[in-house]
Amino acid sequence: MKLTEEKQERSDTCRGRKGKMTLLLAGVTLVSTFGSSFQYGYNVSVINSPAVFMQDFYNQTYLDRKGVPMESNFQMLLWSLTVSMFPLGGFFGSLMVGPLVNKCGRKGTLLINNIFSIVPAILMGTSEVAKTFEVIILSRIIVGICAGLSSNVVPMYLGEMSPKNLRGAIGVVPQLFITVGILVAQILGLTNILGNLEGWPVLLGLTGIPAVVELLLLPFFPESPRYLLIQKGNEEQARQALKRLRGCDDVDDEIEEMRREDQSEKLEGRLSVFNLCTFQALRWQLISIIVMMMGQQLSGVNAIFYYANEIFKSAGVNEKDVQYVTVGIGAVNVFMTCVAVFMIESLGRRLLLLVGFGICCVSCAVLTMALNLQATVSWMQYLSIACVIAYIIGHAIGASPIPFVMITEMFLQSSRPAAFMVGGSVHWLCNFTVGLVFLYMVEGLGAYCFLVFCVICLLSVIYIFIIVPETKGKTFMEINQSMAKRNKVEIQMDKEKLNDFQLGSETPKKKEEYSVNVL
């Protein structure tokens, strides 16, 4: 009797711990986000400050080789390639997500991905000594591949390891470290630190340090339990990983939930991108991810950062001090993303998306008016600054962090890698497109270009309000069920059996199994 009471007491204690942040879960979150997500943000921002010195290096290298200065058009082309190769590499990295995570696992993929950071870091850091600008352009596409992989794999890895009550908060941490990476690059890029003639190669080469840290520390943390059980079929390893992550031995409920998902996966099969695009039971999940990713990148966040310097100059900020104001904006971005980490589990994903895109929409509309009236109304300059800050706040709490969290939550294990490939590809293609066409938009539309972003934000708000469900506190299977009616499929469950699902056009299963039938 005494043994039974002690066992029950241990079980109750364990249940109290399961939904809490453990030291191991916090450790793997920090190591993976610093080693991978941080680099994405760092490399987005790192070439902005030393751009003048890098372009001078391009020109001087060309002069030393050819004996004549580089033509301005050719120099502009080379610099455009330096900037645009990063998102293009990100697109290629997104296409690699599915094959790598299915074959090497989530942790294994992150470890392999460090190669795409360390090698270009060495090449960029030594480019000035080697007198070659070509390796910088090549390195930008390689480090873009690193960012494309990390931006998809880290949210997947952490989302699959987190308890459902912490999944949203932990899912925002990768975006938090992206913003930290941007801020660190802005600080180190100040002219009195490394953003100068002597320091810029070191500034570019520092991107390899987080990769080395991750390469050394990540092997000590477990692989995703869902990957181990559902894709590798190793329940014992999955159980041991869960025990380490939860800090207790009673993980039967989560193992049972994984078993149900595993049974559904066996009928559904592992989905390729093509199969995902034609699979009716996941149709609206896929459309939602595409819309949110397009809204995230086409809502004008890169344009706001581009225009910010001009706005601050027009408000009377000294040209030499603009770099410090930019750092301040980066700090606001970090702070508000940090706020989102703590708000997401209380307010939910859907509300943060609606509020975030809504703030961005209003900010773009008011900014358009302020930019057009600042020549005649003096205080409009300060309203422009307020709009920039408001926009950054809106994007930081909703549009930036939440879409990647939603990909993890809206798809099951067999479709998640393909969903991340689609979502990641849309993310990077839209990023590349904005970078390509924004200067032409400014030339043709002037300040009215922000009305385009305003409309995109408004359309995103309307779609999210009508279609996207709240996923807070739900298991992956429950979220899948909540989308069934919209997908015009009917889900039937018997809790005494392991859950399966299938399309109605496939061979019918026994009534007591979990199934999806086309309505």
Buried (B, 14 or more C-beta within 10 A) or exposed (E): EEEEEEEEEEBEEBEEBBEEBBEBBEBBBEBBBBBBBBBBBBBBBBBBBBBEBBBBBBBBBBEEEEEEEBEEEEBEEBBEBBBBBBBBBBBBBBBBBBEBBBEBBBBBBBBBBBBBBBBBBBBBBBBBEEEBBBBBBBBBBBBBBBBBBBBBBBBBBBBBBBBBEBBBBBBBBBBBBBBBBBBBBBBBBBBEEBBBEEBBBBBBBBBBBBBBBBBEBBEEBBBBBBBBBBBBEBBEBBBBBBBBBBBBEBBEEBBEBBBBBBBBBEBBEBBBBEBBEEBBBBBBBBEBBBBBBBBBBBBBBBBBBBBBBEBBBBBEBEEEEBBBBBBBBBBBBBBBBBBBBEBBBEBBBBBBBBBBBBBBBBBBBBBBBBBBBBEEEEEBBEBBBEBBBBBBBBBBBBBBBBBBBBBBBBBBBBBBBBBBBBBBBBBBBBBBBBBEEBEEBBEEEEBBBBBBBBBBBBBBBEBBEEBBBEBBEBBBBEBBBBBBEBBBBEBBBBEEBBBBBBBBEEEEBEEEBBBBBEE
